[in-house]
């Protein structure tokens, strides 16, 4: 019995030591995010990871990114992305603990990581500073960085950074670049159907394309459109019209020109 208690004590102490040590390292190794108030990042950790990944595979990797100010992104497009990825964006402080709880329940039931639960701020922290590898340590750093970003930057600035650095295809980063690539348009020229489909590919931009019909794209587009209507961001007429346009798109009756 004494040996068991000793083993448990040593194990608990080791875990606690590692946790405290990791927290101290994270605290002192956190980059100065305040520079992002006025400076746009020339690259991100995620972009560099993709470059190295392609280099290791002997493949060419070209980054395409065109920066756009937040006020040049239509309000409806901003709302579409937020509802698709982080409905509580304007109210949480970097981490949506309700989503974290729901994700843990879902992942436990599935026996795997089936649901992420990351906020837009967390996604930005990961894209800017971390690798995409899924580890507990990386998640701890992501949470800490998200809190720092929320403390130092305004919500609008966080959203602007996110919309400009998010991956939306192989080598395609940012809303402006993706709008041009997939639809041959600037963000302010997109119709609602195109906005919805563009937001729908965010979770898996290498497998799903907004101008290529698929079951995944259809399902996510439908969910996003319903949310826009549910929260009164579009009228019933806009909902019905866009629903019809999506139906025509996925049934193969109408396709946009692919660029």
C-alpha positions in Angstrom: 0.0 0.0 0.0 2.9 2.3 0.9 4.5 1.6 -2.4 1.3 2.4 -4.3 0.9 5.7 -2.4 4.5 6.5 -3.1 4.1 5.8 -6.8 1.0 7.9 -7.0 2.7 10.7 -5.2 5.7 10.6 -7.5 3.5 10.5 -10.6 1.4 13.4 -9.4 4.4 15.4 -8.5 6.0 14.8 -12.0 2.8 15.8 -13.8 2.5 19.0 -11.7 6.2 19.8 -12.3 5.8 19.3 -16.0 2.7 21.5 -16.0 4.3 24.3 -14.1 7.5 24.1 -16.1 5.5 24.2 -19.4 3.5 27.2 -18.2 6.6 29.1 -17.2 8.2 28.4 -20.5 5.1 29.4 -22.4 4.9 32.6 -20.4 8.5 33.7 -21.1 8.6 32.5 -24.7 5.4 34.3 -25.8 6.1 36.7 -28.7 5.2 40.4 -28.4 1.8 40.4 -30.1 1.4 44.2 -29.5 3.4 44.9 -32.7 0.4 43.5 -34.6 -1.6 46.6 -33.7 0.1 48.5 -36.5 2.1 46.0 -38.5 0.9 43.3 -40.8 2.9 40.1 -40.6 5.0 39.4 -43.7 4.7 35.7 -43.2 3.2 33.3 -40.6 4.4 30.1 -38.8 1.8 28.2 -40.8 3.0 29.5 -44.1 6.6 28.6 -43.2 5.5 25.1 -42.1 3.8 24.7 -45.5 7.0 25.8 -47.3 9.1 23.3 -45.4 6.6 20.5 -45.9 6.6 21.1 -49.7 10.4 21.3 -49.7 10.7 18.0 -47.9 8.4 16.4 -50.5 10.4 18.0 -53.4 7.4 20.1 -54.4 7.1 23.7 -55.4 5.1 25.9 -53.1 4.1 29.5 -54.0 2.3 31.7 -51.5 -0.4 33.9 -52.9 -1.7 36.6 -50.6 -3.1 40.0 -51.1 -3.8 42.1 -48.0 -7.1 43.8 -47.7 -8.4 46.2 -45.0 -11.3 45.1 -42.9 -13.5 47.9 -44.1 -13.0 46.7 -47.7 -14.5 43.3 -46.7 -18.3 43.4 -47.0 -20.1 43.3 -43.6 -22.2 40.3 -44.8 -19.0 38.4 -45.7 -17.5 39.1 -42.3 -20.7 37.9 -40.6 -20.8 34.8 -42.8 -17.2 33.8 -41.8 -17.9 34.5 -38.1 -21.1 32.4 -38.1 -19.3 29.6 -39.9 -16.3 29.5 -37.5 -17.0 31.3 -34.2 -20.5 32.6 -33.6 -19.5 34.0 -30.2 -16.5 35.9 -31.5 -17.7 39.3 -30.4 -18.5 38.2 -26.8 -15.8 35.8 -25.7 -12.3 36.7 -24.6 -10.3 34.4 -26.9 -11.6 31.0 -25.7 -15.2 29.9 -26.0 -15.4 27.5 -23.0 -18.9 26.3 -24.0 -17.4 25.1 -27.3 -14.4 23.6 -25.5 -16.8 21.6 -23.2 -18.9 20.4 -26.2 -15.8 19.4 -28.1 -14.4 17.4 -25.2 -17.8 15.6 -25.0 -17.9 14.9 -28.7 -14.3 13.7 -28.9 -14.8 11.4 -25.9 -17.9 9.9 -27.5 -16.1 9.4 -30.8 -12.9 8.2 -29.3 -11.0 10.7 -31.5 -10.6 14.4 -32.2 -13.8 14.8 -34.1 -14.5 18.4 -33.1 -12.1 21.3 -32.7 -13.9 24.1 -30.9 -11.2 26.7 -31.6 -12.3 30.3 -31.8 -11.2 32.7 -34.6 -8.6 34.1 -32.1 -7.2 30.7 -31.4 -7.0 29.9 -35.1 -5.2 33.2 -35.6 -2.8 32.4 -32.8 -2.0 29.0 -34.3 -1.6 30.4 -37.8 0.7 33.2 -36.8 2.9 31.4 -34.3 2.5 27.7 -34.0 2.6 24.5 -36.0 -0.5 22.6 -37.0 0.6 19.5 -35.0 -2.1 18.5 -32.5 -0.5 18.2 -29.0 -1.5 19.2 -25.5 1.5 21.5 -25.3 0.6 23.3 -28.5 -3.0 23.7 -27.3 -1.7 25.3 -24.1 0.4 27.8 -26.1 -2.6 28.4 -28.4 -4.8 29.3 -25.4 -2.2 31.6 -23.9 -1.5 33.4 -27.2 -5.3 33.8 -27.8 -5.6 35.5 -24.4 -2.7 37.8 -25.3 -4.1 38.7 -28.7 -7.5 39.6 -27.1 -5.7 41.7 -24.5 -3.5 43.6 -26.9 -5.7 43.9 -30.0 -9.2 45.0 -30.8 -11.7 42.4 -32.1 -11.8 44.2 -35.4 -8.0 43.9 -35.8 -8.1 40.3 -34.8 -10.7 39.6 -37.5 -8.7 41.6 -40.1 -5.6 39.6 -39.4 -7.6 36.3 -39.5 -9.2 37.1 -42.8 -5.9 37.9 -44.4 -3.8 35.0 -43.1 -6.3 32.1 -43.2 -5.5 29.3 -45.6 -8.2 28.8 -48.4 -6.4 26.5 -50.8 -2.9 25.3 -51.6 -0.8 28.4 -51.3 -3.9 30.6 -51.1 -4.0 32.8 -48.1 -6.6 35.4 -47.3 -10.1 36.3 -48.4 -9.0 38.7 -51.2 -6.8 36.1 -52.9 -9.4 33.3 -52.6 -12.1 35.6 -54.0 -10.0 36.3 -57.1 -8.8 32.7 -57.5 -12.2 30.9 -57.2 -14.6 33.5 -58.5 -12.5 36.1 -60.4 -13.9 38.8 -58.2 -13.0 41.2 -55.4 -14.6 40.4 -52.0 -17.1 43.3 -52.3 -18.3 41.8 -55.6 -19.2 38.4 -54.2 -22.8 37.4 -54.1 -24.2 35.6 -51.0 -24.0 32.2 -52.5 -20.3 32.7 -53.2 -19.7 34.1 -49.7 -21.4 31.1 -48.1 -19.4 28.6 -50.2 -16.1 30.4 -49.5 -16.7 30.3 -45.7 -17.7 26.6 -46.0 -14.3 25.5 -47.1 -12.4 27.0 -44.1 -12.2 23.7 -42.1 -10.7 21.8 -45.0 -9.5 24.1 -47.8 -7.2 21.5 -49.4 -10.0 19.0 -50.0 -13.1 21.2 -50.5 -13.3 23.9 -53.2 -16.0 26.6 -53.3 -16.5 26.2 -57.0 -16.5 22.4 -57.1 -19.7 20.7 -55.9 -19.3 18.1 -53.2 -21.4 16.7 -50.4 -19.2 18.3 -47.7 -19.5 21.7 -49.4 -23.3 21.3 -49.8 -23.9 20.4 -46.2 -21.7 23.2 -44.7 -23.1 25.8 -47.1 -26.6 24.9 -46.1 -25.8 25.2 -42.4 -24.1 28.6 -42.8 -27.0 30.0 -44.9 -29.5 28.8 -42.2 -27.5 30.5 -39.5 -27.5 33.8 -41.4 -31.3 33.6 -41.7 -31.8 32.5 -38.1 -29.8 35.4 -36.7 -31.6 37.9 -39.1 -28.5 38.8 -41.0 -30.4 38.2 -44.3 -34.1 38.5 -45.2 -36.4 35.6 -46.1 -36.2 36.6 -49.7 -32.4 36.6 -49.7 -32.4 33.2 -48.0 -34.8 31.7 -50.5 -33.0 33.2 -53.5 -29.6 32.0 -52.3 -31.0 28.6 -51.4 -32.3 28.3 -54.9 -28.9 29.4 -56.3 -27.1 26.8 -54.2 -29.5 24.1 -55.3 -28.8 25.0 -59.0 -25.1 24.9 -58.3 -25.1 21.5 -56.6 -27.5 20.0 -59.1 -25.2 20.9 -61.9 -27.7 23.3 -63.6 -25.4 26.3 -63.1 -21.7 26.6 -62.6 -19.5 29.7 -62.2 -16.5 30.1 -64.4 -13.5 28.4 -62.8 -10.3 30.4 -62.6 
